[in-house]
């Protein structure tokens, strides 16, 4: 299996923090965009509501006048007289009566420029106009002429119902003329465009906003400021350019469908209303950056510095600096325990080395201690690498479980020196070893043990069983299938003597042919140092039991190791049998 390239812990921490920042940058960008868009949509909704309210107010005020028109003129004898004709006195009196009624109505609404009554089909083509006091005669005469032309040339021929609006513009002034047909006559009113737009002062007073009235083709009739003559009425809710500035265009169509009332709002003034949401985003970003700084500092202290200290300590210990002590300031309890156990391990190893030099032991026991130490640090450093790998991914629960398993393993490794251990003690150590390996391989490896109660208290050299189980884990594990390792211990008889038979079996590819061949010439390791554990086991068996112990390796659908050891009990060891 090809392993991924290993990186320093600080590299992984930077990757995590960088990913975190990228995620929140995208999140904040999207949040800001959606917030501004929603705010703009809410502003458009509010302004449209004001436009609708303004148009509705104009229509309601005119509808009240229209209602009175119908009540007065529909059954008026004066209207009938003017339409059908009569004497000059009768016509004069009728005109006077209608004029007085129009004067009365004119005072109801300040927006009215003038009211009129017109009989296009009569012989005299009577046109009665009542103008507001603020009106200009010449201008009103011009408006009267255009109203007559419109009624004669368009309304009579194309709009027999006689209802609608006429939008007029004279100079810089705009006007809305409303028509109503009663019998064969027309009554109507002319409104000043500025007066119609007056209710929109709430919007235009803000600055950077102007209001307008235009017809269905987009021709501007009246506006609160100097404005263009034409707009695109289909561009409602979009931004338009004028004088190098961008404006938001909003327009509302009258319920009668004859004119638009709208606003143009400069984008700069809208930006001021969005300042609050932008400030919120800035505060949010500052909070995120502060969190990242605190998170980075915490991770540096909790993870990186302890692992870096452990890495440097192992290098110094490897260089022979046994007096080196790792100082722990980690806020993670498991790390603190691990560093404490590491210091104890180094101290105990140092003491053992001193004891070995100070005591003049026989060469066989010294060599046995050396071989045992050759195995133990190798496994311990592998276990520390597993912890280091778990620390890289921040899996604290597995780090805790792994650390406690390593503590149990250390207790067995650094127990009071003894030549032999019981099979039960060795199997407890093997179980603890496999527990650590299962943390590494999860469900890819299965381990079973079948130890007869007859041999549980029998004495064997330490790490005999564990070495072959470790060998199966190192060389037989295949990630493509389920890996199985079994240990079986029985009591057998051979030539009148009792032996403990240990069988370690796996379902891997088996021992290499050069390894099986090397067993015949006294070496079980190649030049690269592979299978050094097998050689150590065989040498230790020879030191303790001589030729009485045997080690047989073979392949049977996997690797099989058979270890035959003369039966010895705990009492024999206590009596100094070795």
C-alpha positions in Angstrom: 0.0 0.0 0.0 1.4 3.4 -1.0 1.6 5.7 2.0 0.7 9.4 1.6 3.4 12.0 2.0 3.9 12.8 5.6 3.8 16.5 6.7 4.7 18.3 9.9 2.0 19.0 12.4 2.3 22.7 11.9 1.6 22.2 8.2 -1.7 20.3 9.0 -2.7 23.0 11.5 -2.1 25.7 8.8 -4.2 23.7 6.4 -7.1 23.4 8.9 -7.0 27.1 9.7 -6.7 28.0 6.0 -9.6 25.8 5.1 -11.6 27.4 8.0 -10.8 30.9 6.8 -11.7 30.1 3.2 -15.0 28.6 4.3 -16.0 31.6 6.3 -14.8 34.0 3.6 -17.2 32.3 1.1 -19.9 32.3 3.8 -19.4 36.0 4.7 -19.4 36.9 1.0 -22.6 35.1 0.4 -24.1 36.4 3.6 -23.2 40.0 2.6 -24.5 39.6 -0.9 -27.8 38.1 0.2 -28.2 40.6 3.0 -27.7 43.6 0.7 -29.9 42.1 -1.9 -32.7 41.5 0.7 -32.2 45.0 2.0 -32.5 46.4 -1.5 -35.6 44.2 -2.2 -37.2 45.5 1.1 -36.4 49.1 0.0 -37.9 48.5 -3.4 -41.0 47.1 -1.7 -41.4 50.0 0.6 -41.0 52.6 -2.2 -43.4 50.7 -4.4 -45.9 50.8 -1.5 -45.5 54.6 -1.2 -46.0 55.0 -5.0 -49.1 52.8 -4.9 -50.4 54.8 -1.9 -49.8 58.1 -3.8 -51.6 56.9 -6.9 -54.4 55.5 -4.9 -54.8 58.7 -3.1 -55.1 60.7 -6.3 -57.6 58.2 -7.7 -59.7 58.3 -4.6 -59.8 62.1 -4.5 -60.8 62.2 -8.1 -63.4 59.5 -7.7 -65.2 61.6 -5.0 -65.4 64.5 -7.5 -66.5 62.1 -10.2 -69.3 60.8 -8.0 -70.6 64.3 -7.5 -70.3 65.0 -11.2 -72.6 62.1 -12.0 -75.1 63.0 -9.3 -75.4 66.6 -10.4 -75.0 66.4 -14.2 -76.8 63.1 -15.0 -80.2 64.5 -14.2 -79.4 68.2 -14.6 -81.9 70.2 -16.7 -79.2 72.7 -17.5 -77.2 69.9 -19.2 -80.2 68.9 -21.2 -80.8 72.5 -22.2 -77.2 73.1 -23.4 -77.2 69.8 -25.4 -80.6 70.4 -27.0 -80.6 74.2 -27.3 -83.0 77.0 -26.2 -83.3 80.7 -26.0 -80.4 82.8 -25.2 -81.7 83.6 -21.8 -82.2 79.9 -21.1 -78.8 79.0 -22.3 -77.2 81.8 -20.3 -79.0 80.7 -17.1 -77.9 77.1 -17.7 -74.3 78.1 -18.2 -74.4 80.2 -15.0 -75.8 77.2 -13.0 -73.2 74.8 -14.3 -70.4 77.4 -13.7 -71.5 77.8 -10.0 -71.5 74.1 -9.6 -68.0 73.8 -11.0 -66.7 76.6 -8.8 -68.1 74.8 -5.8 -66.3 71.6 -6.7 -63.1 73.3 -7.6 -62.5 74.3 -3.9 -62.6 70.6 -2.8 -59.1 69.7 -4.1 -56.1 72.0 -4.1 -54.4 69.9 -6.8 -57.1 70.9 -9.4 -55.9 73.4 -12.1 -59.3 73.9 -13.6 -62.7 72.1 -14.2 -64.5 72.2 -17.4 -67.8 71.2 -19.1 -67.9 70.7 -22.9 -70.7 69.8 -25.3 -69.0 68.8 -28.6 -72.2 67.9 -30.4 -74.2 71.1 -29.7 -74.6 73.9 -32.2 -72.7 76.3 -30.1 -70.1 73.8 -28.9 -70.3 75.1 -25.4 -67.1 75.0 -23.3 -67.3 76.2 -19.7 -64.0 76.4 -17.7 -63.5 77.3 -14.1 -59.9 78.0 -13.3 -58.2 78.1 -9.9 -57.2 81.5 -8.7 -53.5 80.7 -9.1 -54.0 79.8 -12.8 -52.5 81.6 -15.7 -55.1 82.6 -18.4 -52.9 82.1 -21.4 -51.7 78.7 -20.3 -55.2 77.6 -19.4 -56.4 78.8 -22.8 -53.8 76.6 -24.4 -54.7 73.6 -22.3 -58.4 74.3 -23.1 -57.7 74.2 -26.8 -55.7 70.9 -26.6 -58.5 69.3 -24.5 -61.1 70.3 -27.1 -58.9 68.8 -29.9 -58.4 65.6 -28.0 -62.1 65.1 -27.3 -63.1 66.0 -30.9 -60.5 64.0 -32.7 -60.0 61.0 -30.5 -62.4 60.4 -27.7 -65.6 60.9 -29.8 -64.4 58.5 -32.5 -62.4 55.9 -30.6 -63.5 55.9 -27.0 -67.3 56.3 -26.9 -67.4 55.5 -23.2 -65.6 58.9 -22.7 -63.5 58.0 -19.7 -59.7 58.3 -19.3 -56.7 60.5 -18.9 -55.0 63.0 -21.1 -51.4 63.8 -20.2 -50.1 67.2 -21.4 -46.8 69.0 -21.1 -46.4 72.7 -21.7 -42.9 74.0 -21.2 -41.6 72.7 -17.9 -45.1 72.0 -16.5 -47.0 68.8 -16.7 -50.8 68.2 -16.4 -53.2 65.3 -16.0 -56.6 65.8 -17.5 -59.4 63.4 -16.4 -62.5 63.0 -18.6 -66.0 61.8 -17.7 -68.9 61.5 -20.2 -72.4 62.4 -18.9 -75.1 62.0 -21.5 -73.7 63.7 -24.6 -71.4 66.1 -22.7 -68.0 65.8 -21.2 -67.0 67.0 -17.8 -63.4 66.8 -16.5 -60.7 68.2 -14.4 -57.1 69.2 -15.0 -54.5 68.5 -12.3 -51.0 70.0 -12.0 -48.3 67.3 -12.1 -46.3 68.9 -9.3 -49.4 68.7 -7.0 -49.8 65.0 -7.8 -46.2 64.3 -6.9 -46.3 66.3 -3.7 -47.2 63.3 -1.4 -43.9 61.8 -2.5 -41.9 64.5 -0.7 -41.1 61.9 2.0 -38.9 60.2 -0.6 -37.6 63.2 -2.5 -36.7 65.1 0.7 -33.9 62.5 1.4 -31.8 63.9 -1.4 -30.6 61.9 -4.4 -34.2 61.0 -5.2 -36.6 62.5 -7.7 -40.2 61.6 -8.6 -41.9 61.7 -12.0 -45.1 61.1 -14.0 -45.0 59.6 -17.5 -47.4 58.2 -20.0 -47.6 54.6 -21.2 -44.9 55.1 -23.8 -42.4 56.5 -21.2 -42.7 60.2 -22.1 -42.1 62.2 -18.9 -44.9 64.6 -18.2 -43.8 66.0 -14.9 -40.9 65.6 -12.5 -39.7 67.1 -9.2 -36.3 68.0 -10.8 -34.9 68.5 -14.3 -35.2 65.1 -15.8 -34.9 63.3 -19.1 -37.8 63.4 -21.5 -38.1 59.7 -21.9 -37.6 56.6 -19.7 -37.9 52.8 -20.3 -41.1 51.9 -18.4 -40.2 48.2 -18.7 -37.0 48.7 -16.6 -38.8 48.8 -13.3 -36.5 47.8 -10.4 -33.3 48.1 -12.4 -30.4 50.6 -12.3 -30.2 53.3 -15.0 -27.4 55.7 -15.9 -27.8 59.5 -16.0 -25.1 62.2 -15.8 -22.5 59.7 -14.8 -24.5 58.4 -11.9 -26.6 55.3 -11.3 -30.2 55.5 -10.3 -32.7 52.8 -9.2 -35.9 53.2 -11.2 -39.2 52.3 -9.7 -42.6 53.0 -11.2 -46.2 52.1 -10.5 -49.0 52.0 -13.1 -52.2 53.7 -12.2 -55.3 51.5 -11.7 -56.9 53.2 -14.6 -53.8 52.1 -16.7 -53.2 55.5 -18.3 -50.0 56.8 -16.5 -47.1 55.8 -14.3 -45.9 57.4 -11.1 -42.3 56.6 -10.2 -39.0 57.5 -8.6 -35.3 57.6 -9.5 -33.1 57.1 -6.5 -29.3 57.5 -6.6 -27.4 54.4 -5.7 -25.2 56.4 -3.4 -28.1 57.3 -1.1 -29.2 53.6 -1.0 -25.6 52.7 0.0 -26.0 54.8 3.1 -29.0 52.8 4.2 -27.0 49.6 3.8 -24.2 50.9 6.1 -25.7 49.1 9.1 -25.5 45.6 7.4 -22.0 46.3 6.2 -21.0 47.3 9.7 -22.5 44.1 11.0 -20.5 42.1 8.5 -17.3 43.9 9.5 -17.9 43.1 13.2 -18.6 39.5 12.2 -15.4 39.2 10.3 -13.5 40.7 13.2 -15.0 38.2 15.5 -14.1 35.3 13.2 -10.5 36.6 12.9 -10.2 36.8 16.7 -11.6 33.3 17.0 -9.1 32.0 14.4 -6.2 33.7 16.3 -7.3 32.2 19.6 -7.9 28.8 18.0 -4.5 28.9 16.4 -2.8 29.8 19.7 -4.7 27.0 21.5 -3.8 24.4 18.9 -0.2 25.5 18.9 0.0 25.1 22.7 -2.3 22.0 22.9 -0.9 20.0 20.0 2.1 21.4 18.2 4.4 22.3 21.0 3.9 19.0 22.9 4.4 16.9 19.8 7.4 19.0 18.8 8.9 18.5 22.3 8.3 14.8 22.1 9.9 14.6 18.6 13.0 16.5 19.8 13.2 14.4 23.0 13.2 11.1 21.0 15.9 12.4 18.8 18.1 13.4 21.7 17.4 10.1 23.5 18.3 8.4 20.2 21.6 10.3 20.3 22.3 9.0 23.8 21.2 12.0 25.9 19.5 10.0 28.6 19.4 13.0 31.0 17.0 14.9 28.8 13.6 15.6 30.4 10.6 16.8 28.4 8.8 19.6 30.1 5.1 19.5 29.6 2.9 22.6 29.5 0.1 21.1 27.4 -3.5 21.7 28.4 -4.4 18.3 27.1 -4.4 15.7 29.9 -3.5 12.8 27.6 -0.5 14.6 26.2 0.6 15.5 29.7 0.3 11.8 30.8 2.2 10.6 27.7 5.1 13.0 28.2 5.2 12.1 31.9 5.3 8.4 31.0 8.0 9.1 28.4 10.2 10.8 30.9 9.7 7.9 33.3 10.5 5.5 30.5 13.7 7.3 29.6 14.6 7.5 33.3 14.0 3.8 33.8 16.0 2.9 30.7 18.8 5.1 32.0 18.7 3.3 35.4 18.7 0.0 33.7 21.7 0.9 31.6 23.5 2.1 34.7 22.5 -1.1 36.6 23.7 -3.2 33.7 27.1 -1.5 33.8 27.5 -1.5 37.5 26.6 -5.1 38.1 28.9 -7.8 36.9 26.3 -10.2 35.5 27.2 -13.3 33.6 27.5 -12.9 29.8 24.3 -14.9 29.1 22.0 -12.7 31.3 23.6 -9.5 29.9 23.1 -10.7 26.4 19.5 -11.7 27.2 18.8 -8.2 28.6 20.3 -6.7 25.5 18.1 -8.7 23.2 15.0 -7.8 25.2 15.9 -4.1 25.0 16.4 -4.6 21.2 12.8 -5.5 20.9 11.0 -3.2 23.4 12.2 0.2 22.2 11.4 -0.8 18.6 7.7 -1.4 19.5 7.5 1.6 21.8 8.7 4.0 19.1 6.2 2.5 16.6 3.4 3.1 19.2 4.5 6.7 19.6 4.4 7.1 15.8 0.8 5.9 15.9 0.0 8.5 18.6 1.7 11.2 16.5 -0.4 10.2 13.5 -3.6 10.4 15.6 -2.5 13.8 16.9 -2.1 15.0 13.3 -5.9 14.4 12.7 -6.9 15.6 16.1 -8.5 12.3 17.2 -8.3 12.9 21.0 -10.5 10.0 22.1 -8.2 7.5 20.2 -5.1 9.3 21.6 -6.5 8.7 25.1 -7.2 5.1 24.4 -3.9 4.6 22.7 -2.0 6.3 25.6 -3.6 4.1 28.2 -2.8 1.0 26.2 0.8 2.2 25.9 0.9 2.7 29.7 -0.2 -0.9 30.2 2.4 -2.1 27.7 5.1 0.0 29.5 4.3 -1.6 32.8 4.9 -5.0 31.3 8.1 -3.8 29.6 9.6 -2.1 32.6 8.5 -4.5 35.3 11.1 -5.8 37.7 13.6 -7.8 35.6 12.9 -11.5 35.5 14.3 -14.2 33.3 11.0 -15.8 32.5 7.3 -14.9 32.6 4.2 -17.1 32.6 2.3 -17.9 29.5 -0.7 -16.0 30.9 1.4 -12.9 31.5 2.8 -13.1 28.0 -0.7 -13.5 26.5 -2.0 -10.5 28.5 0.8 -8.5 27.0 0.0 -9.9 23.5 -3.7 -8.9 24.0 -2.6 -5.4 25.0 -0.4 -5.3 21.9 -3.3 -6.4 19.6 -5.5 -3.8 21.3 -3.1 -1.1 20.1 -2.9 -2.7 16.6 -6.7 -2.8 16.4 -6.7 0.9 17.1 -4.5 1.2 14.0 -6.1 -1.3 11.7 -9.7 -1.1 13.0 -11.7 -4.1 11.7 -9.1 -5.3 9.2 -7.4 -7.6 11.6 -8.9 -10.4 13.8 -7.1 -12.1 16.7 -8.0 -15.2 18.6 -6.2 -17.1 21.3 -6.8 -20.6 22.6 -4.5 -21.3 25.6 -5.0 -24.5 27.6 -5.4 -24.0 31.3 -2.6 -26.6 31.8 0.0 -24.2 30.4 -1.2 -20.8 31.7 1.3 -20.9 34.6 4.2 -22.4 32.5 7.3 -20.2 32.2 8.6 -18.9 28.9 11.0 -16.1 27.9 9.2 -12.8 27.5 8.2 -11.5 24.1 8.4 -15.0 22.5 4.7 -15.1 21.5 4.5 -11.4 21.0 7.4 -11.4 18.5 5.6 -13.8 16.1 2.2 -12.0 16.6 4.0 -8.7 15.8 5.6 -10.4 12.7 2.2 -11.4 11.5 0.9 -7.8 11.9 3.9 -6.3 10.1 4.2 -8.7 7.1 0.8 -10.5 6.8 -1.7 -7.7 7.0 -3.4 -7.1 3.6 -5.8 -4.1 3.3 -7.7 -6.0 0.6 -9.1 -8.7 2.8 -9.8 -9.7 6.4 -6.6 -10.6 8.2 -6.6 -13.3 10.9 -4.0 -14.2 13.5 -4.4 -17.0 16.0 -2.4 -18.2 18.9 -2.8 -21.7 20.4 -1.1 -23.1 23.5 -1.2 -26.8 24.5 0.7 -29.3 26.7 2.3 -32.2 24.8 4.6 -35.1 25.8 7.7 -36.1 23.9 10.2 -38.8 24.9 8.8 -38.9 28.4 9.0 -35.2 29.0 6.3 -32.5 29.0 6.6 -29.5 26.7 4.6 -26.3 26.1 3.7 -26.1 22.4 2.9 -22.6 21.2 1.4 -22.2 17.6 1.2 -18.8 16.0 -0.6 -18.8 12.7 -1.8 -16.1 10.2 -3.5 -16.1 6.8 -0.9 -13.9 5.0 1.5 -14.7 2.2 3.7 -16.8 4.5 7.5 -16.6 5.1 9.7 -15.8 2.3 11.8 -18.7 1.0 15.0 -17.0 2.0 13.8 -16.8 5.6 12.9 -20.5 5.7 16.3 -21.3 4.2 18.1 -19.0 6.7 16.7 -21.0 9.6 18.9 -23.9 8.5 22.1 -21.9 8.7 21.4 -20.1 12.0 20.1 -16.8 10.8 16.5 -15.6 10.5 17.1 -12.1 9.2 18.3 -10.7 5.9 20.9 -8.0 5.4 18.2 -5.3 5.7 17.3 -6.4 9.3 13.9 -8.0 8.5 12.7 -10.7 10.9 15.2 -9.7 13.5 12.6 -10.7 16.1 12.7 -14.3 14.9 16.4 -14.4 15.4 16.1 -12.9 18.9 13.5 -15.5 19.9 15.6 -18.4 18.7 18.7 -17.0 20.5 16.9 -16.5 23.8 15.4 -19.9 23.6 18.9 -21.3 23.2 20.2 -19.2 26.1 17.5 -20.4 28.5 16.7 -24.0 27.4 19.6 -25.0 25.2 18.8 -27.6 22.6 15.6 -28.7 24.5 13.6 -25.8 22.9 12.7 -25.9 19.2 11.5 -23.3 16.7 9.9 -24.4 13.5 8.7 -22.1 10.7 6.6 -23.2 7.8 3.9 -22.0 5.3 0.4 -23.5 5.4 -2.0 -21.1 3.8 -0.1 -18.4 5.6 2.8 -18.3 8.1 3.0 -20.8 10.9 5.4 -20.7 13.8 5.7 -23.7 16.2 7.6 -23.1 19.5 8.3 -26.1 21.7 9.5 -25.2 25.3 10.3 -27.6 28.2 7.6 -27.3 30.9 8.7 -25.2 33.9 6.6 -23.9 36.7 6.7 -20.7 38.7 8.1 -22.7 41.7 11.1 -23.9 39.7 12.0 -20.3 38.7 11.7 -19.1 42.3 14.1 -21.9 43.4 16.7 -20.5 41.0 16.4 -23.2 38.3 17.9 -20.8 35.8 
